[in-house]
């Protein structure tokens, strides 16, 4: 489960890695939250394209958004079997650039329990890419919304200490294969693997990440244990109400 993430490196660095033609001026974001517009790299007319999409996947058949759960994560193991995600897995795979993401770990039980926030990032602070699926939703009034959700799978050894799920991170050598709508299903399935343990490091941080309004470098400051940096509240702010955003639809 990934409910918050970050892109803090400059646009030129992202453009150099993902090789799209657009020149967006996307600002540094330290606390990207569900339903916000997020950068996506997809294949369009045979080339890579940068585009902003709503983080929260909406299948094309949905009529009423108010009755539809917020889907920000899609289980890679079952996506090919779910009518909501099957077509997107076959034809609309994309990448969500990031240079960090957050997870919460509950410690204890009852009124004394707490959720501790952790930052996962590359040791060299470089960019990486979540595997993701996108869909264009057509509203009853005729407007369109491009929507996206990242794909996750079983946690790797590093993350398993605090959570059983982990975002799928696509190796740069496999970006073309993931984006290729003509790739065979078995080749796509082979890419849905947990990231190597050595790819990321885990840093305990304070509770600033719990509020969406906090979107500066302070979000990633390491936890120092002082009174000014108290434990996070029991409910992790990154997890949407009414479900875990895991995309278990149909």
Secondary structure as GFF3:
##gff-version 3
##sequence-region A 1 250
A	DSSP	beta_strand	4	7	.	.	.	ID=ss1
A	DSSP	alpha_helix	11	18	.	.	.	ID=ss2
A	DSSP	beta_strand	29	33	.	.	.	ID=ss3
A	DSSP	beta_strand	37	44	.	.	.	ID=ss4
A	DSSP	beta_strand	47	55	.	.	.	ID=ss5
A	DSSP	three_ten_helix	65	67	.	.	.	ID=ss6
A	DSSP	beta_strand	73	75	.	.	.	ID=ss7
A	DSSP	three_ten_helix	79	81	.	.	.	ID=ss8
A	DSSP	alpha_helix	86	91	.	.	.	ID=ss9
A	DSSP	beta_strand	93	98	.	.	.	ID=ss10
A	DSSP	beta_strand	100	107	.	.	.	ID=ss11
A	DSSP	three_ten_helix	110	112	.	.	.	ID=ss12
A	DSSP	beta_strand	114	121	.	.	.	ID=ss13
A	DSSP	beta_strand	128	138	.	.	.	ID=ss14
A	DSSP	beta_strand	144	154	.	.	.	ID=ss15
A	DSSP	three_ten_helix	159	161	.	.	.	ID=ss16
A	DSSP	beta_strand	165	167	.	.	.	ID=ss17
A	DSSP	three_ten_helix	172	174	.	.	.	ID=ss18
A	DSSP	alpha_helix	175	179	.	.	.	ID=ss19
A	DSSP	alpha_helix	185	190	.	.	.	ID=ss20
A	DSSP	three_ten_helix	197	199	.	.	.	ID=ss21
A	DSSP	beta_strand	201	205	.	.	.	ID=ss22
A	DSSP	three_ten_helix	208	210	.	.	.	ID=ss23
A	DSSP	three_ten_helix	217	220	.	.	.	ID=ss24
###
